[in-house]
């Protein structure tokens, strides 16, 4: 996962946690796409609250390869407002990055 995408997840961590994203199709989609292993899914489902499940997913995602962020966005079909927020923050991070580089 790109550093920019990791930063997006980190900056929205509490907001994403409040959405309880792991209930529904998110985990199954990420498993289907090979982003999560069966062990990951079982470990996430074993958590006692929706917040803990989502936080564990957010801990795992950054280490799951270059396609993880885009697959996560695709998995959010049940949460279009969350996907839109992630895409907006990601786009803003892209716009800010060149400005920072030019300043150096």
C-alpha positions in Angstrom: 0.0 0.0 0.0 1.3 3.4 -0.9 2.4 5.8 1.9 -0.3 8.2 0.9 -3.1 5.6 1.3 -1.7 4.5 4.7 -1.9 8.2 5.7 -5.5 8.4 4.6 -6.4 5.4 6.7 -4.5 6.7 9.6 -6.1 10.2 9.4 -9.6 8.8 9.3 -9.1 5.9 11.7 -11.5 7.0 14.4 -14.1 8.1 11.9 -13.9 4.7 10.1 -14.0 2.9 13.4 -17.3 4.6 14.2 -18.8 3.2 11.0 -18.4 -0.5 12.0 -17.3 -1.4 8.5 -16.8 -5.1 9.1 -20.4 -6.0 9.4 -21.7 -7.0 6.0 -19.8 -7.7 2.8 -16.6 -5.9 3.5 -14.6 -8.8 5.0 -16.0 -11.3 2.5 -15.1 -9.1 -0.5 -11.5 -8.5 0.8 -11.2 -12.3 1.4 -12.5 -13.0 -2.1 -10.0 -10.6 -3.6 -7.1 -12.2 -1.7 -6.4 -9.1 0.4 -7.3 -10.9 3.6 -6.5 -14.5 4.5 -8.9 -16.9 6.1 -6.9 -16.4 9.4 -7.4 -12.6 9.1 -11.1 -13.0 8.7 -11.4 -15.4 11.7 -9.2 -13.1 13.8 -11.3 -10.0 12.9 -14.6 -11.9 13.5 -13.3 -13.0 17.0 -13.1 -9.5 18.2 -15.9 -8.6 20.7 -17.1 -5.3 19.3 -17.6 -3.7 15.9 -15.1 -1.0 16.8 -12.4 -3.6 17.6 -13.2 -5.5 14.4 -12.8 -2.4 12.3 -9.7 -1.3 14.1 -8.1 -4.7 13.5 -9.0 -4.5 9.8 -7.4 -1.0 9.6 -4.3 -2.5 11.3 -4.0 -5.3 8.8 -4.8 -3.5 5.6 -1.6 -1.4 5.2 0.5 -4.6 5.1 -1.6 -6.4 2.5 0.0 -5.1 -0.7 -0.4 -2.5 -3.4 -4.0 -3.4 -4.3 -5.3 -3.3 -0.7 -6.5 0.3 -0.6 -8.4 0.1 -3.9 -9.9 -3.3 -2.9 -11.0 -1.7 0.4 -12.7 1.1 -1.5 -14.4 -1.5 -3.8 -15.6 -3.4 -0.7 -17.5 -0.4 0.6 -20.5 -0.8 -1.6 -22.8 -0.7 1.5 -21.1 2.4 2.7 -21.0 4.9 -0.2 -20.5 7.9 2.1 -17.4 6.3 3.6 -16.0 5.5 0.2 -16.6 9.1 -1.0 -14.8 10.5 2.1 -11.8 8.2 1.6 -11.6 9.2 -2.1 -11.8 12.9 -1.2 -9.1 12.7 1.4 -6.9 10.6 -0.9 -7.4 13.2 -3.7 -6.5 16.0 -1.4 -3.4 14.2 -0.4 -2.4 13.9 -4.0 -2.9 17.6 -4.6 -0.9 18.5 -1.5 2.0 16.3 -2.2 3.3 18.1 -5.4 3.0 21.4 -3.5 5.2 20.1 -0.7 7.7 18.7 -3.2 7.9 22.1 -5.0 8.6 23.9 -1.7 11.6 21.7 -1.1 
